[in-house]
Amino acid sequence: MKNKTSSQALGYIAILFAMLFWGMSFVWIKHLLNNNFPVFTIVFIRLVLASAVFITLLKLQKKLQKIEREDYKNFLLLAFFEPFLYFIGEDFGLQQVDASFAAVIIALIPIVITITMYFSEHAPIRWEFIVGTLVSVVGVLMLTMSTGGHIEFNLKGTLLLGVAVLAASGYSVQLTRLLKKYTPATVTTWQNFIAIPMFLPFVLIFDIKQWGSLSWNFGNISSLVCLALLCSACAYMLYSYSVKQLTVSKTCVFTNLIPIVTLLVASAIGQETFTQTKFWGIVVIVIGVTFSQMTIKRT
């Protein structure tokens, strides 16, 4: 029991750090976009750097597991769902709808994942989780609406965001299966490596002509390195570790904490103003996420 409690505590610490890294990613992404770095180029370089560093480190430590033949398909699907399909759906969806609408749709991912896991892996659905997640969605809505956003339906954008939601669900199913046999570090490393050729055609078609005008100064390079090592590598590895310790249903709801980290960092550097509505939005999200982790005994 003591070992189980310790493992769960480490799982919660891991997921909180993962959310911290993903929440901070907007600072580096915005810096690169402001310096005219194309979107596909940013993702492609992130994957290349993350793969190169982690493959080298794990090989030197002899901790990189070899993929068994029967798992080739599962790893391919894992990388296809995330980062490839999720990125395509979310990025192009955000170009069609306002941020408030997108934030609410993305915040519903934990519920869709839980339903998917119920049908694919027979994972139980807890009412505490559903209620807690819905409460956190309300908090996300409060945060995004307080920045001046509005809810406006757009069919094309909604369908693209739906692709991202389904991709997250498919990713969760494959991740749960692979973690039964492979370590989180191995899964994350191969996931990033396999996704590289998926993004390469988009870079060659849309971005390559702009490469000659890109500025490879310290600020841009350091932003790419932070995105690669902290977000594409460490955050996914920590997320996988948390899934292994807590189950994917308990872990995925923590993604609704990402807007909080983003808001706090943006406020700290003067890009956002912290209002009373945002404060209560944060409180509601935290209450929702906390409640989703509870298990209330039934009589």
KEKE-3310 file (N, C-alpha, C; in steps of 0.2 Angstrom, whole numbers, plus 5000, padded with zeros to 4 digits):
npx = (5004:5010:5020:5012:5005:5015:5020:5008:5009:5020:5016:5006:5015:5022:5013:5009:5021:5022:5011:5015:5026:5020:5011:5019:5024:5018:5025:5037:5033:5026:5036:5044:5035:5033:5045:5044:5045:5039:5024:5024:5038:5042:5037:5042:5056:5057:5053:5064:5075:5072:5071:5084:5092:5086:5087:5100:5104:5097:5102:5115:5114:5109:5095:5085:5072:5070:5058:5046:5041:5027:5022:5024:5014:5006:5014:5016:5002:5001:5010:5004:4992:4995:5010:5005:4991:4983:4989:4987:4973:4970:4978:4974:4960:4960:4962:4950:4940:4936:4946:4940:4929:4937:4944:4935:4930:4942:4944:4935:4940:4945:4933:4929:4940:4938:4926:4929:4940:4932:4924:4934:4944:4937:4937:4932:4919:4919:4907:4912:4923:4917:4909:4918:4926:4917:4915:4928:4928:4919:4927:4937:4930:4927:4939:4943:4933:4934:4945:4940:4935:4923:4909:4907:4899:4907:4907:4917:4928:4924:4923:4937:4943:4936:4943:4955:4951:4947:4959:4966:4960:4962:4976:4977:4972:4981:4993:4990:4990:5003:5011:5011:5021:5032:5044:5040:5049:5055:5043:5040:5051:5052:5039:5041:5051:5045:5036:5042:5044:5031:5028:5037:5034:5025:5033:5042:5033:5026:5034:5048:5053:5054:5065:5077:5076:5075:5080:5093:5096:5102:5090:5080:5085:5086:5073:5068:5075:5070:5057:5058:5065:5059:5045:5041:5048:5051:5039:5029:5035:5033:5020:5016:5022:5014:5002:5004:5005:4993:4982:4975:4963:4962:4973:4972:4963:4970:4975:4967:4972:4982:4978:4978:4992:4997:4990:4995:5009:5009:5003:5013:5024:5018:5009:4996:4982:4978:4963:4948:4938:4946:4953:4943:4940:4951:4950:4939:4943:4953:4946:4937:4946:4952:4941:4938:4948:4944:4937:4923:4915:4902:4886)
npy = (4994:5006:5008:5009:5021:5030:5029:5034:5047:5052:5051:5061:5072:5071:5074:5087:5094:5091:5098:5111:5113:5112:5122:5133:5133:5142:5154:5152:5148:5159:5168:5163:5163:5177:5180:5176:5162:5147:5137:5123:5121:5124:5113:5102:5104:5104:5090:5084:5088:5084:5070:5067:5070:5062:5049:5047:5049:5039:5028:5028:5025:5013:5011:5012:5004:4991:4991:4979:4968:4965:4977:4987:4993:4999:5008:5017:5021:5028:5039:5044:5049:5057:5067:5071:5070:5077:5089:5094:5095:5104:5115:5120:5121:5131:5142:5144:5146:5156:5158:5156:5147:5136:5133:5128:5116:5109:5107:5097:5085:5076:5069:5063:5055:5046:5040:5033:5025:5017:5009:5003:4998:4994:5001:5008:5021:5034:5044:5055:5059:5063:5074:5082:5085:5092:5103:5109:5113:5123:5132:5134:5140:5152:5158:5160:5168:5179:5186:5193:5185:5176:5165:5157:5148:5138:5128:5121:5124:5118:5104:5102:5104:5094:5083:5084:5081:5068:5062:5064:5055:5042:5042:5040:5027:5019:5023:5018:5004:5002:5006:4995:4987:4994:5007:5024:5033:5027:5025:5039:5043:5035:5039:5053:5052:5044:5052:5062:5060:5061:5075:5080:5081:5092:5103:5103:5107:5119:5127:5127:5137:5148:5146:5152:5165:5165:5169:5163:5166:5167:5168:5163:5150:5145:5145:5135:5124:5123:5120:5108:5100:5101:5102:5093:5082:5080:5083:5075:5063:5063:5064:5052:5044:5047:5042:5029:5027:5032:5029:5033:5040:5047:5055:5063:5074:5084:5091:5102:5111:5118:5131:5139:5140:5146:5158:5163:5164:5173:5184:5187:5192:5203:5202:5198:5204:5202:5198:5199:5190:5180:5175:5168:5159:5151:5146:5138:5129:5122:5117:5108:5099:5094:5087:5078:5068:5062:5048:5043:5033:5022:5019)
npz = (5000:5004:4994:4983:4986:4986:4972:4966:4971:4965:4952:4951:4954:4942:4932:4935:4932:4919:4914:4917:4909:4896:4897:4897:4885:4875:4876:4870:4857:4853:4852:4842:4831:4830:4825:4812:4810:4802:4805:4803:4802:4815:4823:4816:4818:4832:4834:4828:4836:4849:4847:4843:4854:4864:4859:4859:4872:4879:4872:4876:4889:4888:4889:4880:4873:4861:4848:4846:4833:4832:4838:4829:4822:4832:4837:4826:4825:4837:4835:4824:4829:4839:4839:4826:4819:4829:4830:4817:4817:4828:4826:4813:4816:4825:4817:4811:4821:4836:4850:4862:4860:4854:4866:4874:4868:4867:4880:4883:4880:4890:4894:4882:4880:4892:4889:4877:4882:4890:4881:4873:4881:4892:4903:4919:4921:4931:4941:4948:4941:4929:4933:4939:4928:4920:4928:4928:4914:4914:4921:4912:4902:4909:4910:4897:4891:4899:4893:4883:4873:4862:4860:4845:4832:4820:4807:4799:4807:4819:4815:4813:4825:4831:4825:4832:4845:4844:4840:4851:4859:4852:4854:4867:4869:4862:4869:4882:4880:4875:4886:4894:4891:4887:4893:4899:4894:4882:4874:4872:4865:4853:4848:4845:4835:4825:4820:4813:4799:4795:4796:4787:4773:4773:4778:4767:4756:4761:4769:4766:4757:4764:4773:4770:4774:4788:4804:4813:4827:4845:4853:4845:4843:4856:4860:4852:4856:4870:4867:4861:4870:4883:4880:4869:4872:4887:4893:4887:4891:4905:4906:4900:4910:4921:4917:4917:4931:4936:4928:4912:4912:4925:4923:4911:4913:4919:4909:4908:4916:4909:4903:4914:4918:4907:4907:4919:4917:4905:4911:4920:4912:4906:4896:4898:4907:4924:4930:4941:4937:4930:4940:4948:4938:4938:4951:4950:4940:4947:4957:4950:4944:4955:4961:4952:4954:4965:4974:4978:4990:4988:4995)
capx = (5000:5014:5023:5006:5003:5021:5019:5003:5011:5025:5012:5003:5020:5024:5008:5009:5027:5020:5006:5019:5030:5015:5008:5024:5026:5016:5030:5042:5030:5024:5042:5046:5030:5034:5051:5042:5046:5033:5022:5026:5045:5043:5035:5047:5063:5056:5054:5071:5080:5070:5073:5091:5094:5084:5089:5107:5105:5095:5107:5121:5112:5106:5088:5080:5070:5069:5051:5045:5038:5020:5020:5025:5007:5003:5018:5014:4996:5002:5013:4999:4987:4999:5008:5003:4984:4981:4992:4983:4966:4970:4981:4970:4954:4960:4962:4943:4936:4939:4950:4936:4926:4942:4947:4930:4930:4948:4943:4930:4944:4945:4927:4929:4944:4936:4921:4933:4943:4927:4922:4940:4948:4933:4939:4926:4918:4917:4903:4916:4927:4913:4906:4924:4929:4913:4916:4934:4927:4916:4932:4941:4926:4927:4946:4944:4928:4936:4950:4936:4933:4915:4907:4904:4900:4909:4907:4924:4933:4922:4925:4944:4944:4934:4948:4960:4948:4947:4966:4968:4957:4965:4982:4976:4971:4988:4998:4989:4992:5011:5015:5011:5027:5038:5044:5038:5055:5055:5037:5040:5056:5050:5034:5043:5055:5041:5032:5046:5043:5024:5028:5042:5031:5022:5038:5044:5028:5024:5039:5055:5055:5055:5070:5083:5076:5075:5085:5095:5100:5102:5084:5076:5087:5085:5066:5067:5078:5065:5051:5060:5067:5054:5038:5040:5051:5050:5032:5026:5037:5030:5013:5016:5023:5008:4996:5006:5004:4987:4977:4974:4957:4964:4978:4970:4959:4975:4976:4963:4976:4986:4976:4980:4999:4998:4988:5000:5015:5007:5002:5020:5028:5015:5005:4989:4980:4975:4956:4944:4935:4951:4955:4938:4940:4956:4948:4934:4946:4956:4941:4935:4951:4953:4935:4939:4953:4941:4933:4918:4912:4894:4883)
capy = (5000:5012:5009:5011:5028:5034:5029:5039:5054:5053:5052:5068:5077:5071:5077:5094:5097:5091:5104:5117:5114:5113:5129:5138:5133:5147:5159:5151:5147:5165:5171:5160:5165:5184:5180:5173:5155:5144:5133:5116:5121:5124:5107:5098:5105:5101:5083:5081:5089:5079:5063:5066:5070:5057:5043:5047:5048:5032:5023:5028:5022:5007:5011:5013:4997:4990:4990:4972:4968:4965:4983:4992:4996:5003:5014:5021:5024:5033:5045:5047:5052:5063:5074:5073:5072:5082:5096:5097:5097:5109:5121:5123:5123:5138:5147:5145:5148:5160:5155:5154:5141:5131:5131:5124:5110:5105:5105:5091:5079:5071:5066:5059:5049:5042:5036:5029:5020:5012:5005:5000:4994:4992:5005:5011:5028:5037:5050:5060:5061:5067:5080:5087:5088:5097:5109:5112:5116:5130:5137:5136:5145:5159:5161:5163:5173:5185:5189:5196:5180:5175:5158:5158:5142:5138:5121:5119:5124:5113:5098:5101:5103:5087:5078:5084:5077:5060:5060:5063:5048:5037:5042:5038:5020:5016:5024:5014:4998:5002:5007:4989:4983:4999:5013:5030:5036:5023:5027:5046:5044:5033:5043:5059:5050:5041:5058:5066:5059:5063:5082:5082:5084:5099:5107:5104:5110:5125:5131:5127:5143:5153:5145:5156:5172:5164:5171:5158:5169:5164:5168:5158:5143:5143:5144:5129:5119:5123:5117:5101:5096:5102:5101:5087:5076:5079:5084:5069:5057:5064:5062:5044:5041:5048:5038:5022:5027:5034:5028:5039:5044:5052:5060:5068:5080:5089:5096:5108:5116:5122:5138:5142:5141:5150:5164:5166:5166:5179:5190:5189:5195:5209:5200:5198:5207:5197:5200:5195:5184:5175:5172:5164:5154:5147:5142:5133:5124:5118:5113:5103:5094:5090:5083:5072:5063:5058:5042:5043:5027:5022:5014)
capz = (5000:5004:4988:4978:4987:4983:4965:4964:4972:4959:4946:4952:4953:4935:4927:4936:4928:4911:4912:4918:4902:4890:4898:4896:4878:4871:4876:4865:4851:4851:4850:4835:4826:4829:4821:4805:4809:4800:4810:4802:4803:4822:4825:4813:4822:4839:4834:4826:4841:4854:4845:4843:4861:4869:4857:4861:4879:4881:4869:4880:4895:4886:4891:4874:4871:4854:4846:4844:4827:4833:4840:4824:4820:4838:4838:4821:4826:4842:4832:4819:4833:4842:4838:4819:4818:4834:4828:4811:4819:4833:4823:4808:4819:4828:4812:4809:4826:4841:4855:4868:4857:4854:4872:4877:4864:4869:4887:4884:4878:4895:4894:4876:4882:4896:4885:4872:4886:4892:4875:4870:4886:4898:4909:4922:4921:4938:4941:4951:4936:4924:4936:4940:4922:4918:4932:4925:4908:4916:4923:4906:4899:4912:4908:4890:4890:4902:4889:4877:4868:4862:4857:4838:4829:4813:4805:4797:4813:4824:4813:4813:4832:4833:4823:4837:4851:4842:4839:4858:4862:4849:4857:4874:4869:4860:4875:4888:4878:4874:4892:4898:4889:4886:4897:4896:4890:4876:4870:4870:4860:4847:4846:4841:4829:4820:4818:4809:4792:4794:4795:4782:4767:4774:4778:4760:4752:4763:4773:4764:4753:4769:4777:4769:4777:4795:4808:4818:4833:4851:4856:4842:4844:4863:4860:4849:4861:4875:4865:4859:4876:4888:4878:4865:4875:4894:4895:4885:4895:4911:4905:4900:4917:4925:4914:4920:4938:4939:4923:4908:4914:4930:4921:4905:4915:4921:4903:4908:4920:4905:4902:4920:4918:4901:4910:4924:4913:4901:4916:4923:4907:4904:4890:4900:4914:4929:4933:4946:4933:4929:4947:4949:4933:4940:4957:4947:4936:4952:4961:4946:4943:4962:4962:4947:4957:4971:4973:4984:4991:4987:5000)
cpx = (5004:5017:5018:5005:5009:5021:5014:5005:5016:5021:5009:5009:5022:5019:5008:5015:5025:5016:5010:5023:5025:5012:5013:5026:5024:5021:5035:5039:5028:5031:5045:5041:5031:5041:5050:5044:5039:5031:5024:5034:5046:5042:5041:5054:5062:5057:5061:5076:5078:5072:5080:5094:5092:5086:5097:5108:5103:5099:5113:5120:5109:5099:5083:5078:5068:5061:5050:5040:5030:5018:5021:5019:5005:5008:5017:5007:4997:5005:5008:4994:4990:5006:5004:4996:4981:4983:4988:4976:4966:4972:4976:4963:4954:4960:4955:4938:4939:4942:4945:4932:4931:4944:4941:4930:4936:4947:4939:4934:4944:4939:4927:4934:4942:4930:4924:4936:4938:4925:4928:4944:4944:4934:4933:4925:4915:4913:4907:4920:4923:4911:4912:4926:4924:4914:4923:4933:4923:4922:4936:4937:4926:4934:4946:4939:4930:4942:4946:4934:4925:4914:4904:4905:4902:4910:4913:4928:4931:4924:4933:4946:4941:4939:4953:4957:4948:4954:4968:4966:4960:4972:4982:4976:4977:4993:4997:4991:5000:5014:5015:5017:5033:5038:5042:5043:5055:5049:5038:5045:5054:5044:5036:5047:5051:5037:5035:5044:5036:5024:5032:5039:5028:5027:5041:5040:5027:5029:5046:5058:5057:5062:5076:5083:5075:5081:5087:5099:5099:5094:5079:5078:5086:5077:5064:5069:5073:5059:5052:5061:5062:5047:5037:5043:5049:5043:5028:5028:5034:5023:5012:5017:5017:5002:4998:5005:4997:4981:4976:4968:4958:4969:4976:4966:4964:4976:4972:4967:4981:4985:4978:4988:5000:4996:4993:5007:5014:5006:5009:5024:5024:5010:4998:4988:4976:4968:4953:4941:4940:4953:4949:4938:4945:4954:4943:4937:4950:4951:4938:4940:4952:4947:4936:4943:4950:4938:4929:4914:4904:4892:4877)
cpy = (5006:5013:5011:5019:5032:5034:5034:5046:5056:5054:5059:5073:5077:5075:5084:5097:5096:5097:5111:5118:5115:5120:5134:5138:5139:5153:5158:5150:5154:5169:5169:5163:5173:5185:5176:5166:5151:5139:5126:5116:5120:5117:5102:5098:5102:5093:5080:5082:5084:5072:5062:5066:5064:5050:5042:5046:5041:5027:5022:5024:5015:5006:5012:5006:4997:4988:4983:4972:4969:4972:4989:4997:5001:5009:5019:5025:5029:5039:5048:5051:5058:5062:5075:5075:5077:5089:5099:5099:5103:5116:5124:5124:5129:5143:5148:5147:5153:5156:5152:5147:5135:5128:5126:5117:5106:5103:5099:5085:5074:5066:5061:5053:5044:5037:5031:5023:5015:5007:5001:4995:4992:4995:5008:5018:5030:5043:5056:5063:5066:5074:5085:5089:5093:5104:5113:5115:5123:5135:5139:5141:5152:5162:5164:5168:5180:5189:5193:5192:5179:5168:5159:5151:5142:5130:5118:5118:5119:5106:5097:5100:5096:5082:5078:5080:5070:5058:5059:5056:5042:5036:5039:5030:5017:5017:5019:5007:4997:5002:5000:4985:4988:5004:5019:5034:5033:5025:5034:5047:5041:5036:5049:5057:5048:5047:5062:5066:5061:5071:5084:5085:5091:5104:5109:5108:5117:5130:5132:5133:5149:5152:5150:5163:5171:5166:5166:5161:5165:5163:5163:5151:5141:5141:5137:5123:5118:5119:5110:5097:5096:5100:5094:5081:5075:5079:5077:5063:5057:5062:5055:5041:5041:5043:5031:5021:5028:5032:5034:5043:5049:5057:5065:5074:5085:5093:5102:5113:5120:5129:5142:5144:5146:5157:5167:5168:5173:5185:5192:5193:5201:5208:5200:5202:5202:5200:5196:5189:5178:5171:5167:5158:5149:5143:5137:5127:5119:5114:5107:5097:5090:5085:5077:5067:5060:5052:5041:5036:5027:5017:5011)
cpz = (5000:4998:4983:4979:4985:4976:4963:4965:4967:4953:4946:4951:4945:4931:4928:4932:4921:4909:4913:4911:4896:4891:4896:4888:4873:4871:4870:4858:4848:4849:4843:4830:4825:4825:4814:4804:4807:4805:4810:4804:4811:4825:4823:4817:4829:4839:4833:4832:4847:4853:4845:4850:4865:4866:4859:4868:4881:4878:4873:4886:4895:4889:4886:4872:4864:4853:4843:4838:4827:4835:4835:4823:4826:4838:4832:4822:4832:4839:4827:4823:4836:4842:4831:4819:4823:4832:4822:4813:4823:4829:4818:4810:4822:4823:4809:4814:4831:4846:4860:4866:4857:4861:4876:4874:4866:4876:4888:4882:4884:4895:4888:4877:4886:4893:4880:4876:4888:4887:4873:4875:4892:4904:4912:4922:4928:4937:4943:4946:4931:4927:4937:4934:4919:4921:4929:4918:4909:4918:4917:4902:4902:4911:4901:4888:4893:4898:4883:4872:4868:4858:4850:4834:4822:4812:4804:4803:4818:4822:4814:4821:4835:4831:4829:4843:4850:4842:4847:4861:4859:4852:4864:4874:4867:4866:4880:4886:4878:4881:4896:4896:4888:4891:4894:4892:4883:4871:4868:4864:4853:4844:4842:4835:4824:4817:4813:4802:4790:4792:4789:4776:4767:4775:4771:4755:4754:4766:4770:4761:4758:4774:4776:4772:4785:4798:4814:4824:4839:4854:4852:4843:4851:4864:4857:4853:4867:4873:4864:4866:4881:4886:4874:4868:4883:4896:4893:4889:4902:4911:4904:4907:4921:4923:4917:4927:4940:4934:4919:4910:4919:4927:4916:4907:4917:4915:4904:4913:4915:4904:4908:4920:4912:4904:4915:4921:4909:4906:4919:4919:4904:4898:4891:4906:4918:4932:4938:4943:4932:4935:4949:4944:4935:4946:4954:4944:4942:4956:4957:4945:4949:4963:4958:4949:4963:4969:4979:4984:4991:4993:4997)
residu = (MET:LYS:ASN:LYS:THR:SER:SER:GLN:ALA:LEU:GLY:TYR:ILE:ALA:ILE:LEU:PHE:ALA:MET:LEU:PHE:TRP:GLY:MET:SER:PHE:VAL:TRP:ILE:LYS:HIS:LEU:LEU:ASN:ASN:ASN:PHE:PRO:VAL:PHE:THR:ILE:VAL:PHE:ILE:ARG:LEU:VAL:LEU:ALA:SER:ALA:VAL:PHE:ILE:THR:LEU:LEU:LYS:LEU:GLN:LYS:LYS:LEU:GLN:LYS:ILE:GLU:ARG:GLU:ASP:TYR:LYS:ASN:PHE:LEU:LEU:LEU:ALA:PHE:PHE:GLU:PRO:PHE:LEU:TYR:PHE:ILE:GLY:GLU:ASP:PHE:GLY:LEU:GLN:GLN:VAL:ASP:ALA:SER:PHE:ALA:ALA:VAL:ILE:ILE:ALA:LEU:ILE:PRO:ILE:VAL:ILE:THR:ILE:THR:MET:TYR:PHE:SER:GLU:HIS:ALA:PRO:ILE:ARG:TRP:GLU:PHE:ILE:VAL:GLY:THR:LEU:VAL:SER:VAL:VAL:GLY:VAL:LEU:MET:LEU:THR:MET:SER:THR:GLY:GLY:HIS:ILE:GLU:PHE:ASN:LEU:LYS:GLY:THR:LEU:LEU:LEU:GLY:VAL:ALA:VAL:LEU:ALA:ALA:SER:GLY:TYR:SER:VAL:GLN:LEU:THR:ARG:LEU:LEU:LYS:LYS:TYR:THR:PRO:ALA:THR:VAL:THR:THR:TRP:GLN:ASN:PHE:ILE:ALA:ILE:PRO:MET:PHE:LEU:PRO:PHE:VAL:LEU:ILE:PHE:ASP:ILE:LYS:GLN:TRP:GLY:SER:LEU:SER:TRP:ASN:PHE:GLY:ASN:ILE:SER:SER:LEU:VAL:CYS:LEU:ALA:LEU:LEU:CYS:SER:ALA:CYS:ALA:TYR:MET:LEU:TYR:SER:TYR:SER:VAL:LYS:GLN:LEU:THR:VAL:SER:LYS:THR:CYS:VAL:PHE:THR:ASN:LEU:ILE:PRO:ILE:VAL:THR:LEU:LEU:VAL:ALA:SER:ALA:ILE:GLY:GLN:GLU:THR:PHE:THR:GLN:THR:LYS:PHE:TRP:GLY:ILE:VAL:VAL:ILE:VAL:ILE:GLY:VAL:THR:PHE:SER:GLN:MET:THR:ILE:LYS:ARG:THR)
# end
